[in-house]
Amino acid sequence: MTTDDIPPKAAPHESRRGVALAVIAACQLMVVLDATIVNIALPHIQSALDFSTTGLSWVITAYTLTFGGLLLLGGRAGDILGRRRVFLAGIAVFIAASLLGGLAQEPWQLLTARALQGAGGAIASPTALALIATTFPEGPERNRAFGVFAAVSAGGGAVGLLAGGMLTEWLNWRWVLFVNVPIGILIMVLAPLYISESTRHPGRFDLLGALTSTGGMASLVYGFVRAAEDGWRDGYTLTAFGAAVVLLAAFVLVESRAAEPITPLRMFTDRNRSGSYVMMLSLAAAMFGMFFFIVIFVQNVLGYSPIKAGLAFLPVTAAIAVGAGLSQRFLPVLGPKPFMVTGSLLTASGMAWLTLISPDSGYVGGVLGPMLLFGFGMGLNFVTLTLTAVSGVASHEAGAASGLLNATQQVGGSLGLSILMTVFGTASRDEAEARIPDFMAHASPAEKAEFARTHELPGRWGSEVLAHGISTAFVAAVALVTLALVTAATVIRVRRSDLEALSGVAGPGGAA
């Protein structure tokens, strides 16, 4: 970082930087939390707005797709227009969309609001990370700030599940959206007081790059979602995958030729940074899948209420926080690689444990144990990946670098969940077909009537089908985390310049 990025008179005092960090972390918590807070409320949303099961999945996907797809543009906007200004604009959009979503009376209204929420988050989130890089001096102080930011990013999903359970059970599902309004207003009041504006860097927006990347990822995710329901030979499935290939290839071509690309391809020339992006993509894919399927399991198989389901995820947040604290403390001594390898190994172990889940699994042995392993491993990784991804990036490209890191997390989550849903759907259909003869032979008339109405096996047969589909999906999740482990072991290198920058020894840009 260079001191030119913050006007000398605006450089915040240490106490003011503490408040600034709280404001930035609150924004990130709100944005990340919203990716999961509606999960537990989905049955209530379906009933209230008469969603189909297929349409209901887009309540999650509409948010994560626009969020992940537009993050790169949001980061670039902060570089060009000023990060505090863009940060506030993103929060304003997020507040308005949350209010509209809470007031929705039709499915299309809620889906539109969720997409707008994702757009607002995409504007605010990468700018928030870049504001840390330009507010805190390189070394231990910035490491601590990144540690807080990364812990919030990693734990926000679990916090969202808890908050969603409480709001749904104590109030109603609309409050999972309304709750963002007062928080966002408070952020907008405090940000101008404690966060300095960054220097504006003249440039142009790469709108074509943003459109091709967002469209390509949306097509890819839709292809997997469609395949889960209608099979791989479905015409719309094949069309979606074909469009994804064309759009993503066009994105790479556009970025290679653009004078001011939304994703400077030179960022991938640093092997540590490229490795961190690959790891974030695969780890986020597993994390989103774990949250989604465990929420379904504890409510539909273990019979938990919404709030009890949310409380079941609190240990994950604690494990993530412990892992993040340890990595932040010892990174200057050991460098990133040991934490990446250990964290990925623990995460893979937790996912492998979850493949054993069955209708007879209890919470402690079947859910809590593997989630603690998973959470601690993710905590070790998130701080490390965040620091590695932005280390040595020129100040005028900090927004693009942080936007790319956030984009890999959100796009990885959307893409990973769609892949795991495809595996889940295929395994569940096969298991259901295998159990129908036993069901028809032993089910009561009431159970048969329910099956005729819903086309889903009820009772113990339904639990067995659900558990089998979830455990099979977790097998695919293990493969995703294994990719992160292999990347950490073979791609990441420990460099003296990184250790010096993390400990505050090197001068500005010394971690390049």
PECOR-V802335 format. One record per backbone hydrogen bond with DSSP energy under -0.5 kcal/mol. NH is the residue of the N-H (numbers start at 1). CO is the residue of the C=O. E is the energy in kcal/mol with one decimal. If there is no record, write none. Layout:
<<NH/CO/E> <NH/CO/E>>
//
This chain:
<<5/2/-1.5> <6/3/-1.1> <7/197/-0.6> <10/7/-1.5> <11/7/-0.8> <11/8/-0.8> <17/13/-2.5> <18/14/-1.4> <19/15/-1.4> <20/16/-2.5> <21/17/-2.5> <22/18/-1.8> <23/19/-2.3> <24/20/-2.5> <25/21/-3.0> <26/22/-2.2> <27/23/-2.0> <28/24/-2.2> <29/25/-2.7> <30/26/-2.3> <31/27/-2.4> <32/28/-2.9> <33/29/-2.8> <34/30/-1.3> <35/32/-1.6> <36/33/-1.8> <37/33/-2.3> <39/36/-1.8> <40/36/-0.5> <42/38/-0.7> <42/39/-1.3> <44/41/-0.6> <45/41/-2.3> <46/42/-2.8> <47/43/-1.8> <48/44/-2.4> <49/45/-2.6> <50/46/-0.9> <51/46/-1.1> <56/52/-2.2> <57/53/-1.0> <57/54/-0.6> <58/54/-0.5> <58/55/-1.1> <59/56/-1.8> <60/57/-0.8> <61/57/-1.9> <62/58/-2.6> <63/60/-0.5> <64/60/-2.0> <65/61/-2.6> <66/62/-1.2> <67/63/-2.3> <68/64/-2.8> <69/65/-2.8> <70/66/-1.7> <71/67/-0.7> <74/70/-2.2> <75/71/-2.5> <76/72/-2.0> <77/73/-2.3> <78/74/-1.6> <79/75/-1.4> <80/76/-1.9> <81/77/-3.1> <82/78/-1.4> <86/82/-2.1> <87/83/-2.5> <88/84/-2.3> <89/85/-1.8> <90/86/-2.5> <91/87/-2.0> <92/88/-2.2> <93/89/-2.2> <94/90/-2.2> <95/91/-2.5> <96/92/-2.3> <97/93/-2.5> <98/94/-2.2> <99/95/-2.2> <100/96/-2.2> <101/97/-2.5> <102/98/-2.2> <103/99/-1.2> <104/101/-1.1> <110/106/-1.7> <111/107/-2.5> <112/108/-2.2> <113/109/-2.1> <114/110/-2.6> <115/111/-2.1> <116/112/-2.2> <117/113/-2.5> <118/114/-2.1> <119/115/-1.9> <120/116/-2.6> <121/117/-2.7> <122/118/-2.2> <123/119/-1.5> <124/120/-2.2> <125/121/-3.0> <126/122/-0.5> <127/123/-0.5> <128/124/-2.0> <129/125/-1.8> <130/126/-2.1> <131/127/-2.1> <132/128/-1.2> <133/129/-1.5> <134/130/-1.5> <135/131/-1.0> <135/132/-0.6> <136/132/-2.3> <142/137/-1.1> <143/139/-2.5> <144/140/-2.4> <145/141/-1.9> <146/142/-2.9> <147/143/-2.2> <148/144/-2.2> <149/145/-2.4> <150/146/-3.0> <151/147/-2.3> <152/148/-2.3> <153/149/-2.3> <154/150/-2.6> <155/151/-2.8> <156/152/-1.7> <159/155/-2.3> <160/156/-2.4> <161/157/-1.5> <162/158/-1.9> <163/159/-2.9> <164/160/-2.7> <165/161/-1.8> <166/162/-2.2> <167/163/-2.7> <168/164/-2.2> <169/165/-2.2> <170/166/-2.8> <171/167/-2.0> <175/172/-1.7> <176/173/-1.6> <177/174/-1.4> <178/174/-2.2> <179/175/-1.8> <180/177/-1.4> <181/178/-1.7> <182/178/-0.6> <183/179/-1.0> <184/180/-2.7> <185/181/-2.2> <186/182/-2.0> <187/183/-2.0> <188/184/-2.2> <189/185/-1.6> <190/186/-2.1> <191/187/-2.6> <192/188/-0.6> <193/190/-0.9> <194/190/-1.6> <195/191/-2.4> <196/194/-0.5> <199/5/-1.1> <201/79/-2.2> <202/200/-0.6> <207/205/-1.4> <210/206/-2.0> <211/207/-2.6> <212/208/-2.4> <213/209/-2.2> <214/210/-2.4> <215/211/-2.6> <216/212/-2.2> <217/213/-2.2> <218/214/-2.4> <219/215/-2.2> <220/216/-2.0> <221/217/-2.6> <222/218/-2.5> <223/219/-2.1> <224/220/-1.7> <225/221/-2.5> <226/222/-2.9> <227/223/-2.2> <228/224/-1.9> <229/225/-0.9> <229/226/-0.6> <230/226/-3.2> <231/227/-1.6> <234/231/-0.9> <238/234/-2.3> <239/235/-2.3> <240/236/-2.4> <241/237/-2.2> <242/238/-2.3> <243/239/-2.6> <244/240/-2.2> <245/241/-2.2> <246/242/-2.1> <247/243/-2.8> <248/244/-2.6> <249/245/-2.0> <250/246/-2.2> <251/247/-2.1> <252/248/-2.0> <253/249/-2.1> <254/250/-2.9> <255/251/-2.6> <256/252/-1.9> <257/253/-1.0> <257/254/-0.7> <258/254/-1.9> <261/258/-0.6> <267/264/-2.1> <268/265/-1.6> <269/266/-1.6> <270/267/-0.7> <271/269/-0.7> <274/270/-2.7> <275/271/-2.5> <276/272/-2.0> <277/273/-1.8> <278/274/-2.1> <279/275/-2.4> <280/276/-2.4> <281/277/-2.2> <282/278/-2.0> <283/279/-2.8> <284/280/-2.4> <285/281/-1.5> <286/282/-1.7> <287/283/-2.4> <288/284/-2.7> <289/285/-1.6> <290/286/-2.5> <291/287/-2.3> <292/288/-2.3> <293/289/-2.6> <294/290/-2.3> <295/291/-2.0> <296/292/-1.6> <297/293/-2.5> <298/294/-2.8> <299/295/-1.5> <300/296/-2.9> <301/297/-2.4> <302/297/-1.9> <304/298/-3.1> <309/305/-2.7> <310/306/-2.0> <311/307/-2.4> <312/308/-1.6> <313/310/-1.5> <314/311/-1.5> <316/313/-0.7> <317/313/-1.2> <318/314/-1.9> <319/315/-2.5> <320/316/-2.5> <321/317/-2.4> <322/318/-2.3> <323/319/-2.3> <324/320/-2.7> <325/321/-2.3> <326/322/-2.2> <327/323/-2.2> <328/324/-2.3> <329/325/-1.7> <330/326/-2.1> <331/327/-1.6> <333/330/-0.9> <334/330/-2.4> <335/331/-2.7> <339/335/-0.5> <340/336/-2.1> <341/337/-2.7> <342/338/-2.4> <343/339/-2.5> <344/340/-2.2> <345/341/-2.2> <346/342/-2.4> <347/343/-2.3> <348/344/-2.5> <349/345/-2.0> <350/346/-2.4> <351/347/-2.2> <352/348/-2.6> <353/349/-2.1> <354/350/-1.7> <355/351/-0.9> <355/352/-0.7> <356/353/-1.7> <357/354/-1.6> <361/358/-1.9> <366/362/-1.5> <367/363/-1.8> <368/363/-3.7> <369/364/-2.0> <371/367/-2.0> <372/368/-2.3> <373/369/-1.8> <374/370/-2.5> <375/371/-3.1> <376/372/-2.4> <377/373/-2.1> <378/374/-2.3> <379/375/-2.3> <380/376/-2.0> <381/377/-1.5> <382/378/-2.6> <383/379/-1.0> <384/380/-0.8> <385/381/-3.2> <386/382/-2.2> <387/383/-2.3> <388/384/-2.3> <389/385/-2.2> <390/386/-1.3> <391/387/-1.0> <393/390/-1.4> <397/394/-2.1> <398/395/-1.2> <401/397/-2.4> <402/398/-2.6> <403/399/-2.4> <404/400/-2.1> <405/401/-1.7> <406/402/-2.4> <407/403/-2.6> <408/404/-2.3> <409/405/-1.5> <410/406/-2.6> <411/407/-3.2> <412/408/-1.7> <413/409/-2.0> <414/410/-2.5> <415/411/-3.2> <416/412/-2.9> <417/413/-2.4> <418/414/-2.0> <419/415/-2.2> <420/416/-2.9> <421/417/-2.4> <422/418/-1.7> <423/419/-2.1> <424/420/-2.9> <425/421/-3.1> <426/422/-2.2> <427/423/-2.5> <428/424/-2.7> <429/425/-2.2> <430/426/-2.1> <431/427/-2.3> <432/428/-2.6> <433/429/-2.3> <434/430/-1.6> <435/431/-1.3> <436/432/-1.2> <439/435/-2.3> <440/436/-2.9> <441/437/-1.5> <442/438/-1.6> <443/439/-2.7> <448/444/-2.3> <449/445/-2.1> <450/446/-2.1> <451/447/-2.2> <452/448/-2.1> <453/449/-1.5> <454/450/-2.7> <455/451/-2.5> <461/458/-0.8> <462/458/-1.3> <463/459/-2.0> <464/460/-2.2> <465/461/-2.1> <466/462/-2.7> <467/463/-2.8> <468/464/-2.1> <469/465/-2.4> <470/466/-2.5> <471/467/-2.8> <472/468/-2.0> <473/469/-2.0> <474/470/-2.0> <475/471/-0.9> <476/472/-1.2> <477/473/-1.6> <478/474/-2.0> <479/475/-1.4> <480/476/-1.6> <481/477/-2.3> <482/478/-2.3> <483/479/-1.4> <484/480/-1.1> <485/481/-2.2> <486/482/-2.7> <487/483/-2.1> <488/484/-2.5> <489/485/-2.1> <490/486/-2.1> <491/487/-2.6> <492/487/-1.2> <495/493/-0.6> <498/495/-0.5> <499/495/-1.8> <500/496/-2.5> <501/497/-2.2> <502/498/-2.4> <503/499/-1.6> <504/501/-0.9> <505/500/-2.8> <506/500/-0.9> <510/507/-2.3> <512/509/-1.5>>
//
